[in-house]
């Protein structure tokens, strides 16, 4: 009879910020001989295309207090309770060795069932401020792994700084050689994330169009814009003579980032992690409605290192953004310093450290150490 493989259950809400670190951990745990299951909602299912095909993906019905009317919100607790009970019985049939939540309401059923069954459990918080669900479970788990440091934690609760795991496609570009800006073809990447991307579609195109012609003539822009904004953004670039590729979602962000002289981005945790692991100068525009202003906290490390210019929405103008872009694209030495500074705060070993915590929780550490010694 074949030896049972240890089982890791991952639960994550439906944003790239939650799903990309989960994907990175899944890739590594499978290589280490684990079985991996992912529990997410319909929104999260959009991000599962990059997951290894051997990951068992289960779609749970999402219940959140953030959307819907009074009637919809009234049944949320019952939907959540139903999800916990259903997951409890699934865990009875196929008992996980470790359960890890990456945040978002779809992680409640798995973490809730793990807590009831006293299974080894942990959370990974990508941002510098705990999300709502992770805040609830922080005192109820064995380990809190933090992607951004420092992370604000409840009193009496300790965290372990592991960093934010990045996908294999990002790791392949880790520390990729940086070509400084100069009087030759250059690239710029604009990524907005799923929330609050509109302001980038409003402000970035005119800021780029306002650049001096000698800079603009050498520039190619990759701009990720939401479906409803894509046509007008594309038209604006075309009418103003800007060479631009506008798409709702780039499947090759790591490649485009590694070729870019500058990245303009929201300060989502996964974007900040990608920028720091690949090592690129950036202009970060934190999303002002982010819970607990966590994007501002996410940007702090890159800003402190001199790797990024942070531009709060309250002070963002077309003129100030254009000036910041020009400042980086016309300063070869400064841009190189920013790229190196970004690398200095990157944690390419984040996935390994998170995987080590998982195996430690499962009690496999000694076994792994013995195998390494043989």
Number of C-alpha atoms within 10 A of each C-alpha: 3 4 5 8 11 18 20 24 25 27 30 28 25 22 20 22 23 25 26 24 27 26 26 26 23 27 19 17 22 16 9 13 11 17 20 22 19 25 23 30 23 15 15 21 19 13 17 20 9 15 19 14 9 12 17 13 19 14 14 18 15 22 22 17 14 7 9 11 9 9 8 12 15 12 13 15 13 12 16 20 15 14 22 21 17 14 21 21 12 14 17 11 9 9 18 22 21 21 27 26 31 26 27 24 24 29 29 27 26 28 30 21 23 26 18 11 13 12 20 21 27 26 27 29 30 29 32 24 25 22 19 13 19 25 16 13 20 21 16 19 21 16 21 26 24 27 27 25 19 17 22 18 17 12 7 6 12 16 19 17 19 25 27 34 30 25 24 18 14 24 18 12 18 22 21 17 13 18 16 22 24 14 12 10 13 21 21 22 23 26 23 26 23 17 13 16 18 16 13 20 22 14 16 20 22 18 19 24 18 17 16 11 11 10 18 19 16 16 21 17 23 21 26 26 26 21 11 10 17 18 13 13 24 20 14 16 19 12 9 13 13 20 17 21 15 22 18 17 16 16 10 10 19 21 16 18 25 25 19 23 27 28 25 22 24 30 27 27 26 24 25 25 31 27 30 28 26 26 28 32 31 32 24 25 24 24 23 16 11 16 13 16 15 25 24 24 21 29 28 18 22 27 18 12 16 18 29 29 21 21 18 14 12 7 8 14 15 16 15 13 23 20 16 16 22 18 13 23 23 15 14 15 12 18 25 21 17 24 28 21 23 29 23 16 19 23 20 23 15 22 26 16 19 25 19 16 20 24 21 15 19 19 14 15 15 11 10 14 10 9 9 8 6 5
